[in-house]
């Protein structure tokens, strides 16, 4: 495993994609919440319209004709249809919150944030490793053998720690990329159905 400039460039592109993913999810959730609020308001207005239609009375002069009876019946039937549609919309909106917004927020908080935490750990480990490497390279060869062995062991420990953190971070970034294809796309595709 090498900590090459190519690796750092590649890592930086993954980190940028991670930031974009987090920002995109945040924007999508915000827009979906506004959309759901607007849809709930529309549903409320449609139900109000249904109530008005179902209680609508034609003031008639004289005897009630068959056409007037049909009109009143059509208003009531349309009001019932409108109420049924809006009840179904309410069910859909409840499901949208559970199956779209909640999973997206969970993905952003659990996956993206976890990767950012791994990044902090990686950066600390990388910094510690670089400092240890500088100190190790600055050692004089005239020091005692035991001091040099101790420095070798310390350097090995720092390198092992760095490599473990390195692998964990890369694994986490890859995991986010893989899970994004399922944990992110699946809830969005539900909403399109």
C-alpha positions as CSV (number, residue, x, y, z in Angstrom):
1,X,0.0,0.0,0.0
2,X,1.4,3.3,-1.1
3,X,0.4,6.8,0.0
4,X,1.2,8.3,-3.5
5,X,0.1,11.6,-5.0
6,X,-2.2,9.6,-7.3
7,X,-3.8,8.0,-4.3
8,X,-4.3,11.5,-2.7
9,X,-5.8,12.9,-5.9
10,X,-8.1,9.9,-6.2
11,X,-9.1,10.2,-2.5
12,X,-9.8,13.9,-3.0
13,X,-12.2,13.2,-5.9
14,X,-14.0,10.7,-3.7
15,X,-14.2,13.2,-0.8
16,X,-15.6,15.8,-3.2
17,X,-18.2,13.3,-4.4
18,X,-19.1,12.6,-0.8
19,X,-19.6,16.3,-0.1
20,X,-21.7,16.6,-3.3
21,X,-23.8,13.6,-2.2
22,X,-24.4,15.0,1.2
23,X,-25.3,18.4,-0.2
24,X,-27.6,16.9,-2.8
25,X,-29.4,14.7,-0.3
26,X,-29.8,17.7,2.0
27,X,-31.3,19.8,-0.8
28,X,-33.5,16.9,-2.0
29,X,-34.9,16.4,1.5
30,X,-35.6,20.1,1.9
31,X,-37.4,20.2,-1.5
32,X,-39.4,17.1,-0.7
33,X,-40.5,18.5,2.6
34,X,-41.7,21.6,0.9
35,X,-43.4,19.5,-1.8
36,X,-45.2,17.4,0.9
37,X,-46.3,20.5,2.7
38,X,-47.7,21.9,-0.5
39,X,-49.4,18.6,-1.3
40,X,-51.0,18.5,2.2
41,X,-52.3,22.0,1.7
42,X,-53.7,21.0,-1.7
43,X,-55.3,18.0,-0.2
44,X,-56.8,20.1,2.6
45,X,-58.2,22.5,0.0
46,X,-59.6,19.6,-2.1
47,X,-61.4,18.2,0.9
48,X,-62.8,21.6,1.7
49,X,-64.1,21.7,-1.9
50,X,-65.6,18.3,-1.5
51,X,-67.4,19.4,1.7
52,X,-68.8,22.4,-0.1
53,X,-69.9,20.3,-3.1
54,X,-71.6,17.6,-0.9
55,X,-73.5,20.2,1.1
56,X,-74.4,22.3,-2.0
57,X,-78.1,23.0,-2.3
58,X,-79.8,24.4,-5.3
59,X,-82.5,26.8,-4.4
60,X,-85.4,26.0,-6.6
61,X,-88.4,28.0,-7.6
62,X,-91.2,25.7,-8.2
63,X,-91.0,21.9,-8.5
64,X,-87.7,20.1,-8.6
65,X,-87.0,18.7,-12.1
66,X,-85.1,15.6,-13.0
67,X,-82.2,17.6,-14.3
68,X,-81.9,19.5,-11.1
69,X,-81.9,16.3,-9.1
70,X,-79.2,14.9,-11.4
71,X,-77.1,18.0,-10.8
72,X,-77.3,17.7,-7.0
73,X,-76.6,14.0,-7.2
74,X,-73.6,14.7,-9.5
75,X,-72.2,17.2,-7.0
76,X,-72.5,14.7,-4.2
77,X,-70.9,12.0,-6.3
78,X,-68.1,14.2,-7.4
79,X,-67.5,15.3,-3.7
80,X,-67.3,11.6,-2.7
81,X,-64.8,10.9,-5.5
82,X,-62.7,13.9,-4.5
83,X,-62.7,12.8,-0.9
84,X,-61.6,9.3,-1.9
85,X,-58.8,10.7,-4.1
86,X,-57.6,13.0,-1.3
87,X,-57.7,10.2,1.3
88,X,-55.5,8.2,-1.0
89,X,-53.2,11.2,-1.5
90,X,-52.9,11.5,2.3
91,X,-51.9,7.8,2.6
92,X,-49.3,8.4,-0.2
93,X,-47.9,11.4,1.6
94,X,-47.6,9.5,4.9
95,X,-45.7,6.8,3.0
96,X,-43.5,9.4,1.2
97,X,-42.3,10.7,4.6
98,X,-41.5,7.2,5.8
99,X,-40.1,5.7,2.6
100,X,-38.4,8.8,1.0
101,X,-37.4,11.4,3.5
102,X,-36.6,9.3,6.5
103,X,-34.3,6.9,4.5
104,X,-32.5,9.7,2.7
105,X,-31.9,11.6,6.0
106,X,-30.7,8.3,7.6
107,X,-28.3,7.7,4.7
108,X,-26.9,11.2,5.0
109,X,-26.5,11.0,8.7
110,X,-25.3,7.4,9.0
111,X,-23.3,6.8,5.8
112,X,-22.0,10.3,4.7
113,X,-21.4,11.5,8.3
114,X,-19.6,8.3,9.2
115,X,-17.3,8.7,6.2
116,X,-16.6,12.3,7.3
117,X,-15.7,11.0,10.7
118,X,-13.3,8.4,9.2
119,X,-11.8,11.3,7.2
120,X,-10.9,13.2,10.3
121,X,-9.4,10.1,11.8
122,X,-7.4,9.5,8.6
123,X,-6.1,13.1,8.5
124,X,-5.0,12.9,12.1
125,X,-3.3,9.6,11.5
126,X,-1.7,10.9,8.3
127,X,-0.4,14.0,10.1
128,X,1.0,11.8,13.0
129,X,2.7,9.5,10.5
130,X,4.3,12.4,8.6
131,X,5.6,13.9,11.8
132,X,7.0,10.6,12.9
133,X,8.6,10.1,9.5
134,X,10.2,13.5,9.7
135,X,11.5,12.8,13.2
136,X,12.8,9.4,12.1
137,X,14.5,10.8,9.0
138,X,16.1,13.5,11.2
139,X,17.7,11.0,13.5
140,X,21.4,11.0,13.7
141,X,23.1,7.8,12.8
142,X,25.5,8.4,15.7
143,X,22.8,7.6,18.3
144,X,22.9,4.5,20.3
145,X,21.7,1.2,18.8
146,X,18.9,0.9,21.4
147,X,17.7,4.4,20.6
148,X,17.6,3.6,16.9
149,X,15.7,0.4,17.5
150,X,13.2,2.2,19.7
151,X,12.7,4.8,16.9
152,X,12.3,1.9,14.4
153,X,9.6,0.3,16.5
154,X,7.9,3.7,17.0
155,X,8.0,4.3,13.3
156,X,6.6,0.8,12.5
157,X,3.8,1.4,15.0
158,X,2.9,4.8,13.4
159,X,3.0,3.3,9.9
160,X,0.8,0.4,10.9
161,X,-1.7,2.7,12.6
162,X,-1.7,4.9,9.5
163,X,-2.2,2.0,7.1
164,X,-5.0,0.6,9.2
165,X,-6.7,4.0,9.2
166,X,-6.0,4.4,5.5
167,X,-7.7,1.1,4.7
168,X,-10.6,1.8,7.0
169,X,-11.2,5.2,5.4
170,X,-10.9,3.9,1.8
171,X,-13.3,1.0,2.7
172,X,-15.8,3.5,4.2
173,X,-15.7,5.6,1.0
174,X,-16.2,2.6,-1.2
175,X,-19.0,1.4,1.1
176,X,-20.8,4.8,0.7
177,X,-20.4,4.7,-3.0
178,X,-21.9,1.2,-3.2
179,X,-24.7,1.8,-0.7
180,X,-25.6,5.0,-2.5
181,X,-26.7,2.9,-5.4
182,X,-29.2,1.1,-3.3
183,X,-29.9,3.2,-0.1
184,X,-30.2,6.4,-2.1
185,X,-31.8,5.3,-5.4
186,X,-34.4,3.0,-3.9
187,X,-36.3,5.6,-1.8
188,X,-36.2,8.0,-4.7
189,X,-37.6,5.4,-7.1
190,X,-40.4,4.8,-4.7
191,X,-41.5,8.4,-5.0
192,X,-41.6,8.1,-8.8
193,X,-44.0,5.1,-8.7
